[in-house]
Amino acid sequence: MRILLGRSMHIFLRKPARAYILALLAVLLNSACAPSPREEEKRAVLAAYRQQAYAIYDDAYVAAKQLYMAVIELQTNPSDASLEKARNAWREARVPYSQSEALRFGNWFVDEWEKGINSWPLDEGFIDYVDRYYRVSASNEWAHANLISSNVIYAAGRQVPINYIVIRQLQMLELSSGIESNIATGYHALEFMLWGQDRHGNSQGAGERPWTDFSLDPSLCSDGDRLASGIESCRKRGEFLQAQSLHILSKLKEMRGYWAPGDGNAGDRLQKSPVNEGLNRVLFGLAAMSAEELAGERMHVALMTNSPEEEQDCFSDDTHNSLWYNALGIENFYYGRYKGRSAIDLEAQSLAALATEYYPALAREIDAGFSETKAAMKVIWEAGNNGEQYVDQLIAPGNAAGHVLLQRGIRGLQTQANLLGKLALKLGFELKDPASFSALDQ
C-alpha cells in the first residue's frame, strides 16, 4: 500500500494534525502488512482437532466397555453393591462422552449419530413403572406404555409382542410412536433403568430404584416398592441393561472409526477439505455448543421452567458433571489439549496458538472469556460434587442465589461463543452452519 503526502501539505499542517495523520498512516500501514496464518498452520489445527476427537471417542469407548461389564455383573448378580458399581460406571462413562459433544454441531454426521445415543428428555413411563403423580403430555398416548411390564404393544397398526428386550425392537418402537420424548435407547434410557424415576422434584435426592428390581428370585423380584407377580419384569430389566450397554458400545466404536488415523474417513476428509471450510466446522461447532446447546437448551430452559425434567441427567442428579465436562470439552478443543487415559498436548497446533500469534488482542479477550466461563461452571460443578446443591435445586423457584450461579455460566458461554465468531472473521470467514458443506459427511 503506497500513501503519499504532497510536500506543501506536510509543510502547512499544524503539529497536532500532523501527528494524527502520521498515527493514522502507521495504523494503515501496519494493517496492510500484518501477517496472517499460513495455510499449513491452519491445516495443522484441523489435524490436531482430528487427533483429539479420536482420543476422546477412544476413551469413551473404553469407558463404555467398563460400563458393559458392570451392567453384566448387575444382571447376573444383582445386589446393592453391583447396582452402585453399575451406577458409578455410568457416571465414569459420561466423562469422556460429555467432552466429545464439542464436536457435534460442526459435523453433521456427529449430530445425526448423537440422536441414537444421547437423546433426552425422555418420558420414562414409556419404558418402566412411574408413580401416580407422573405428568405427561396428553398427546403422548404411549407415555404409560411400560415396555418392561407389557407383553404386547400396538405399533404401526398391529400388535407387537414384547417378550424380550432387544435394541432393534426398541428403535422400531421409538420411531413408530412418532413422539420425540418416547426414547428407549442411549445413555439416558440406561440412566433411568439404573436409577429409576426421580420423585424428589426440586428437593435433594436422585432416583431410588432398588436392586431387587433386577432379582430373578421370585421372592425378591420387585416393581419398585412392591413385590412383582413374577420374575418377567426383572428379567426384562436385565435384558434392557445389556441391550443398552451393547448399543452404546457399538455406537462409540462406529464414531471412533470416523476419526481414526488413515485415509477415506470423515476425519481424513476434514483434514483435506478447503482449509477455511474445515476451520468453520471447528469454530461453528464450539460456538454452537457454547451458546445454543449448553447455555440455551441445557441451562436456560431448565432455569426458566424450574423443571428437573429439563436438566440433562435428571434421574441420577449428575447434571453438574455433564455441564462441567461439556464446557471443558469446548475449552479443550480451542486450546488443543485433553486429559484422559493419556494426556494430549497439541497446543502448538491449536486455535489458541493461531490467535495468540496473529491476533494477540483478540486472543487475550478469548482467554479472559474462557477463564470467566470456567470459573462460573466450576462453582456449579463443586456445588454438586460437594452435595450442597444439585442442578435441580439451583433451578428451583425462589432460589435466587442458585439462579445467579447458572446465569453467570450462561453469560460466560454466550460471550465466549461471540468471541469465537470474531476469531472466524479474523481468519477470513464468517461462521456458517456447516450443513451446506455436506460433501465432507458423505
C-alpha positions as CSV (number, residue, x, y, z in Angstrom):
1,M,0.0,0.0,0.0
2,R,1.5,3.4,-1.0
3,I,0.2,6.5,0.6
4,L,1.9,9.8,-0.4
5,L,1.5,13.3,1.1
6,G,2.4,16.3,-1.0
7,R,5.4,18.3,0.2
8,S,3.3,21.5,0.7
9,M,0.7,19.7,2.7
10,H,3.3,18.4,5.0
11,I,4.7,22.0,5.5
12,F,1.4,23.7,6.3
13,L,-0.2,21.1,8.7
14,R,-0.2,22.1,12.3
15,K,1.7,19.8,14.6
16,P,-1.4,18.1,16.3
17,A,-3.0,17.4,12.9
18,R,0.3,16.2,11.5
19,A,0.7,13.8,14.4
20,Y,-2.8,12.5,13.9
21,I,-2.2,11.9,10.2
22,L,1.1,10.1,10.9
23,A,-0.5,7.9,13.5
24,L,-3.3,7.0,11.1
25,L,-0.8,6.2,8.4
26,A,1.1,3.9,10.8
27,V,-2.2,2.0,11.6
28,L,-3.0,1.7,7.9
29,L,0.5,0.5,7.0
30,N,0.6,-2.0,9.9
31,S,-2.8,-3.4,9.0
32,A,-1.8,-3.7,5.3
33,C,1.4,-5.5,6.2
34,A,0.0,-7.5,9.2
35,P,0.9,-11.2,8.7
36,S,-1.9,-13.8,8.6
37,P,-1.8,-17.5,9.3
38,R,-0.4,-19.6,6.5
39,E,-2.5,-22.5,5.1
40,E,-0.2,-25.1,6.6
41,E,-0.7,-23.6,10.0
42,K,-4.5,-23.6,9.6
43,R,-4.3,-27.2,8.3
44,A,-2.3,-28.2,11.4
45,V,-5.3,-27.1,13.5
46,L,-7.5,-29.5,11.6
47,A,-5.0,-32.3,12.1
48,A,-4.9,-31.7,15.8
49,Y,-8.7,-31.5,16.0
50,R,-9.0,-34.9,14.4
51,Q,-6.4,-36.4,16.7
52,Q,-8.1,-35.0,19.7
53,A,-11.5,-36.3,18.5
54,Y,-10.2,-39.8,18.1
55,A,-8.6,-39.8,21.6
56,I,-11.8,-38.7,23.2
57,Y,-14.0,-41.2,21.4
58,D,-11.5,-43.9,22.2
59,D,-11.7,-43.1,25.9
60,A,-15.5,-43.0,25.7
61,Y,-15.4,-46.5,24.0
62,V,-13.1,-47.9,26.7
63,A,-15.3,-46.4,29.5
64,A,-18.3,-47.9,27.8
65,K,-16.6,-51.3,28.0
66,Q,-16.3,-50.9,31.7
67,L,-19.9,-49.9,31.9
68,Y,-20.9,-53.0,29.9
69,M,-19.0,-55.3,32.3
70,A,-20.6,-53.6,35.4
71,V,-24.0,-53.9,33.9
72,I,-23.5,-57.7,33.2
73,E,-22.4,-58.1,36.8
74,L,-25.6,-56.4,38.0
75,Q,-27.7,-58.5,35.6
76,T,-26.1,-61.8,36.7
77,N,-25.5,-61.0,40.4
78,P,-27.9,-58.2,41.5
79,S,-27.2,-56.6,44.8
80,D,-26.8,-53.1,46.4
81,A,-23.1,-53.3,45.6
82,S,-23.4,-54.4,42.0
83,L,-26.1,-51.7,41.4
84,E,-23.9,-49.0,42.8
85,K,-20.9,-50.3,40.8
86,A,-23.0,-50.0,37.6
87,R,-24.1,-46.5,38.5
88,N,-20.5,-45.4,39.1
89,A,-19.5,-46.9,35.8
90,W,-22.3,-44.9,34.1
91,R,-21.0,-41.7,35.7
92,E,-17.4,-42.5,34.6
93,A,-18.6,-43.3,31.1
94,R,-20.2,-39.8,30.8
95,V,-16.9,-38.0,31.5
96,P,-15.2,-38.5,28.1
97,Y,-18.5,-38.6,26.2
98,S,-19.6,-35.2,27.6
99,Q,-16.3,-33.7,26.4
100,S,-16.9,-35.1,22.9
101,E,-20.1,-33.1,22.4
102,A,-18.0,-30.1,21.4
103,L,-17.7,-32.0,18.0
104,R,-21.5,-32.2,17.4
105,F,-22.6,-29.1,15.6
106,G,-19.6,-28.6,13.4
107,N,-20.0,-32.1,12.0
108,W,-23.4,-33.1,10.6
109,F,-22.7,-36.8,10.9
110,V,-21.9,-36.5,14.6
111,D,-25.1,-34.5,15.3
112,E,-27.3,-37.1,13.5
113,W,-25.5,-40.0,15.2
114,E,-25.9,-38.4,18.6
115,K,-29.7,-38.9,18.5
116,G,-29.2,-42.6,18.9
117,I,-27.0,-42.4,21.9
118,N,-27.8,-39.3,24.0
119,S,-31.4,-38.2,23.3
120,W,-33.3,-36.5,26.2
121,P,-35.6,-35.6,27.9
122,L,-37.5,-38.9,27.8
123,D,-40.9,-40.0,29.1
124,E,-39.8,-42.7,31.5
125,G,-43.3,-44.2,31.7
126,F,-42.7,-45.4,28.1
127,I,-40.0,-47.7,29.5
128,D,-41.0,-48.8,33.0
129,Y,-43.2,-48.0,36.0
130,V,-43.6,-44.5,37.3
131,D,-45.6,-43.1,40.3
132,R,-49.2,-41.9,40.0
133,Y,-48.1,-38.3,40.0
134,Y,-46.2,-38.7,36.8
135,R,-47.2,-35.9,34.4
136,V,-47.0,-36.3,30.6
137,S,-48.4,-34.5,27.6
138,A,-52.0,-35.5,26.7
139,S,-50.9,-36.1,23.1
140,N,-48.5,-38.9,24.1
141,E,-50.7,-42.0,24.3
142,W,-47.5,-44.1,24.8
143,A,-46.4,-42.3,27.9
144,H,-47.6,-45.1,30.1
145,A,-46.7,-48.0,27.7
146,N,-44.4,-49.6,30.3
147,L,-42.4,-51.8,27.9
148,I,-41.0,-53.7,30.8
149,S,-44.3,-54.9,32.2
150,S,-46.2,-55.1,28.9
151,N,-46.3,-58.3,26.9
152,V,-47.7,-56.6,23.8
153,I,-47.9,-53.1,22.4
154,Y,-49.8,-51.7,19.4
155,A,-47.5,-50.2,16.9
156,A,-47.9,-49.3,13.2
157,G,-51.5,-50.7,13.3
158,R,-50.5,-54.1,14.6
159,Q,-49.8,-56.0,17.8
160,V,-46.1,-56.2,18.6
161,P,-45.1,-58.8,21.3
162,I,-42.5,-57.6,23.8
163,N,-41.5,-60.9,25.5
164,Y,-37.8,-60.0,25.3
165,I,-35.9,-56.7,25.1
166,V,-33.7,-56.3,22.0
167,I,-32.3,-53.0,20.7
168,R,-33.8,-53.2,17.2
169,Q,-37.3,-53.5,18.6
170,L,-36.7,-50.6,20.9
171,Q,-35.6,-48.5,18.0
172,M,-38.6,-49.5,16.0
173,L,-40.9,-48.6,18.8
174,E,-39.3,-45.2,19.2
175,L,-39.9,-44.4,15.5
176,S,-43.4,-45.9,15.4
177,S,-44.6,-43.8,18.4
178,G,-43.9,-40.6,16.5
179,I,-43.3,-38.8,19.8
180,E,-39.8,-37.2,20.3
181,S,-39.8,-38.0,24.1
182,N,-40.5,-41.7,23.6
183,I,-36.9,-42.6,23.9
184,A,-35.9,-46.1,24.8
185,T,-32.2,-46.2,23.7
186,G,-29.0,-44.5,24.8
187,Y,-27.3,-43.2,27.9
188,H,-30.4,-41.6,29.4
189,A,-32.6,-44.7,28.9
190,L,-29.9,-46.7,30.7
191,E,-29.6,-44.0,33.3
192,F,-33.3,-44.3,34.0
193,M,-33.1,-48.1,34.3
194,L,-30.2,-47.8,36.8
195,W,-31.7,-45.1,39.0
196,G,-35.5,-45.1,38.3
197,Q,-37.8,-42.1,38.4
198,D,-36.6,-39.1,40.5
199,R,-39.6,-38.4,42.7
200,H,-37.9,-35.6,44.7
201,G,-38.8,-32.7,42.4
202,N,-36.5,-29.7,43.3
203,S,-35.6,-31.3,46.6
204,Q,-32.4,-33.2,47.1
205,G,-32.4,-36.8,46.0
206,A,-32.0,-38.8,42.8
207,G,-33.9,-41.9,41.6
208,E,-34.0,-44.7,44.1
209,R,-34.6,-47.9,42.1
210,P,-33.9,-50.9,44.4
211,W,-31.5,-53.7,43.4
212,T,-34.4,-56.1,43.8
213,D,-35.9,-54.7,40.5
214,F,-33.3,-56.9,38.8
215,S,-33.5,-60.0,41.0
216,L,-34.5,-63.3,39.4
217,D,-35.6,-64.7,42.8
218,P,-39.4,-64.9,42.8
219,S,-39.4,-63.9,46.5
220,L,-37.4,-60.8,45.8
221,C,-38.2,-59.5,42.3
222,S,-39.8,-56.1,42.7
223,D,-41.5,-53.4,40.8
224,G,-40.3,-50.5,42.9
225,D,-41.8,-50.7,46.4
226,R,-44.0,-53.7,45.8
227,L,-43.2,-57.4,45.1
228,A,-43.7,-58.3,41.4
229,S,-46.2,-61.0,40.4
230,G,-43.4,-63.0,38.8
231,I,-39.8,-62.5,37.5
232,E,-40.6,-61.4,34.0
233,S,-40.2,-57.7,34.7
234,C,-36.9,-58.2,36.5
235,R,-35.6,-60.4,33.6
236,K,-36.6,-57.8,31.1
237,R,-34.8,-55.1,33.0
238,G,-31.6,-57.1,33.0
239,E,-32.1,-57.6,29.2
240,F,-32.6,-53.9,28.9
241,L,-29.4,-53.1,30.7
242,Q,-27.4,-55.5,28.5
243,A,-29.0,-54.2,25.3
244,Q,-28.4,-50.6,26.1
245,S,-24.8,-51.0,27.1
246,L,-24.0,-53.0,24.0
247,H,-25.8,-50.4,21.9
248,I,-23.7,-47.6,23.4
249,L,-20.5,-49.6,22.9
250,S,-21.4,-50.2,19.2
251,K,-22.2,-46.6,18.5
252,L,-19.0,-45.3,20.1
253,K,-16.9,-47.9,18.1
254,E,-18.6,-46.5,15.0
255,M,-17.9,-42.9,15.8
256,R,-14.3,-43.6,16.8
257,G,-13.8,-45.1,13.4
258,Y,-14.8,-41.8,11.7
259,W,-11.8,-40.1,13.3
260,A,-9.3,-42.9,13.3
261,P,-5.9,-42.4,11.5
262,G,-6.0,-43.4,7.9
263,D,-7.4,-42.4,4.6
264,G,-11.0,-42.0,3.5
265,N,-12.9,-41.5,6.7
266,A,-14.6,-38.3,7.8
267,G,-11.6,-37.1,9.8
268,D,-9.4,-37.5,6.8
269,R,-11.8,-35.6,4.6
270,L,-11.9,-32.8,7.1
271,Q,-8.1,-32.5,7.1
272,K,-8.1,-32.4,3.3
273,S,-11.0,-30.0,2.9
274,P,-10.7,-26.4,1.8
275,V,-9.0,-25.1,4.9
276,N,-11.4,-22.3,5.9
277,E,-14.3,-24.6,5.4
278,G,-12.7,-27.0,7.9
279,L,-12.0,-24.2,10.3
280,N,-15.6,-23.0,10.0
281,R,-16.7,-26.5,11.1
282,V,-14.4,-26.4,14.2
283,L,-15.3,-22.9,15.3
284,F,-19.0,-23.2,14.4
285,G,-19.2,-26.4,16.5
286,L,-17.6,-24.8,19.5
287,A,-19.7,-21.6,19.3
288,A,-23.0,-23.5,18.8
289,M,-22.3,-25.9,21.6
290,S,-21.4,-23.0,23.9
291,A,-24.3,-20.6,23.2
292,E,-27.2,-22.6,21.7
293,E,-26.9,-26.1,23.3
294,L,-25.1,-25.7,26.6
295,A,-26.2,-22.2,27.6
296,G,-29.6,-22.4,25.9
297,E,-31.1,-25.9,25.8
298,R,-29.3,-27.3,28.9
299,M,-29.2,-24.4,31.3
300,H,-31.5,-21.6,30.3
301,V,-34.5,-23.8,29.5
302,A,-34.1,-25.7,32.9
303,L,-33.8,-22.4,34.7
304,M,-36.8,-20.7,33.0
305,T,-39.1,-23.7,33.6
306,N,-37.7,-24.6,37.1
307,S,-38.2,-28.1,35.9
308,P,-35.9,-31.0,36.9
309,E,-37.3,-32.9,33.9
310,E,-35.4,-30.3,31.8
311,E,-32.0,-31.0,33.4
312,Q,-30.0,-33.5,31.3
313,D,-29.1,-36.2,33.9
314,C,-32.3,-35.9,35.8
315,F,-32.5,-39.5,37.1
316,S,-29.0,-39.6,38.6
317,D,-28.6,-35.9,39.6
318,D,-25.3,-36.0,37.7
319,T,-26.1,-32.9,35.6
320,H,-23.4,-30.8,37.3
321,N,-20.8,-33.2,35.9
322,S,-22.3,-33.1,32.4
323,L,-22.4,-29.3,32.3
324,W,-18.8,-29.1,33.6
325,Y,-17.4,-31.6,31.1
326,N,-19.4,-30.1,28.2
327,A,-17.8,-26.7,29.0
328,L,-14.3,-28.3,29.4
329,G,-14.6,-30.1,26.1
330,I,-15.2,-26.8,24.3
331,E,-12.3,-25.2,26.1
332,N,-10.0,-28.2,25.3
333,F,-10.7,-28.1,21.6
334,Y,-9.8,-24.4,21.5
335,Y,-6.6,-24.9,23.4
336,G,-5.6,-28.2,21.8
337,R,-5.4,-30.3,25.0
338,Y,-7.1,-33.2,26.6
339,K,-6.5,-35.2,29.8
340,G,-7.9,-38.7,29.5
341,R,-6.3,-42.1,29.8
342,S,-3.3,-40.3,28.3
343,A,-2.7,-36.6,28.2
344,I,-2.7,-34.9,24.8
345,D,-0.8,-31.6,24.3
346,L,-1.4,-30.1,20.8
347,E,-1.4,-26.5,21.9
348,A,1.2,-25.5,19.3
349,Q,-1.4,-26.6,16.6
350,S,-4.4,-25.1,18.3
351,L,-6.8,-22.3,17.5
352,A,-5.4,-20.6,20.6
353,A,-1.9,-20.7,19.2
354,L,-3.1,-19.1,15.9
355,A,-4.9,-16.4,17.8
356,T,-2.0,-15.6,20.1
357,E,0.5,-15.4,17.2
358,Y,-1.6,-13.3,14.8
359,Y,-4.3,-11.6,16.8
360,P,-2.9,-11.1,20.3
361,A,-5.5,-8.6,21.4
362,L,-8.4,-10.9,20.5
363,A,-6.5,-13.8,22.0
364,R,-6.4,-12.1,25.3
365,E,-10.1,-11.4,25.1
366,I,-10.8,-15.1,24.3
367,D,-8.6,-16.2,27.2
368,A,-10.4,-14.0,29.6
369,G,-13.8,-15.3,28.2
370,F,-12.8,-18.9,28.7
371,S,-11.5,-18.1,32.2
372,E,-14.7,-16.4,33.2
373,T,-16.8,-19.3,31.9
374,K,-14.6,-21.9,33.7
375,A,-14.9,-20.1,37.0
376,A,-18.7,-19.9,36.7
377,M,-19.1,-23.5,35.7
378,K,-16.7,-24.7,38.4
379,V,-18.9,-23.2,41.1
380,I,-21.9,-25.2,39.7
381,W,-19.8,-28.3,39.5
382,E,-18.4,-28.0,43.0
383,A,-21.8,-27.4,44.5
384,G,-23.0,-30.7,43.1
385,N,-19.8,-32.6,43.9
386,N,-19.9,-31.4,47.5
387,G,-23.5,-32.4,47.8
388,E,-24.5,-28.8,48.7
389,Q,-26.9,-28.1,45.8
390,Y,-27.5,-30.2,42.7
391,V,-28.8,-28.6,39.5
392,D,-32.4,-29.4,40.4
393,Q,-32.0,-27.3,43.5
394,L,-30.2,-24.5,41.7
395,I,-33.2,-24.1,39.2
396,A,-35.8,-24.3,42.0
397,P,-38.4,-21.4,42.2
398,G,-37.2,-18.9,44.7
399,N,-33.6,-20.0,44.8
400,A,-32.2,-16.6,43.7
401,A,-28.6,-17.4,44.6
402,G,-28.8,-20.6,42.6
403,H,-30.2,-18.7,39.6
404,V,-27.4,-16.3,39.8
405,L,-24.8,-19.1,39.5
406,L,-26.5,-20.5,36.4
407,Q,-27.0,-17.1,34.8
408,R,-23.3,-16.3,35.3
409,G,-22.4,-19.6,33.5
410,I,-24.9,-18.8,30.7
411,R,-23.4,-15.3,30.1
412,G,-19.9,-16.7,30.0
413,L,-20.8,-19.3,27.4
414,Q,-22.6,-16.8,25.3
415,T,-19.6,-14.4,25.5
416,Q,-17.1,-17.0,24.5
417,A,-19.3,-18.0,21.5
418,N,-19.3,-14.4,20.3
419,L,-15.6,-14.2,20.7
420,L,-15.1,-17.4,18.6
421,G,-17.2,-15.7,15.9
422,K,-14.8,-12.8,16.0
423,L,-11.9,-15.1,15.6
424,A,-13.5,-16.6,12.5
425,L,-13.8,-13.2,10.9
426,K,-10.1,-12.6,11.6
427,L,-9.3,-15.9,9.9
428,G,-11.1,-14.8,6.8
429,F,-14.7,-16.2,7.0
430,E,-18.0,-15.7,8.8
431,L,-19.4,-18.6,10.8
432,K,-22.0,-20.6,8.9
433,D,-23.9,-23.7,9.6
434,P,-21.7,-26.4,8.0
435,A,-24.8,-28.4,6.9
436,S,-24.1,-26.7,3.5
437,F,-20.7,-28.4,3.4
438,S,-22.2,-31.9,3.2
439,A,-19.6,-33.3,0.9
440,L,-17.3,-33.9,3.9
441,D,-20.0,-36.0,5.5
442,Q,-20.8,-38.4,2.7
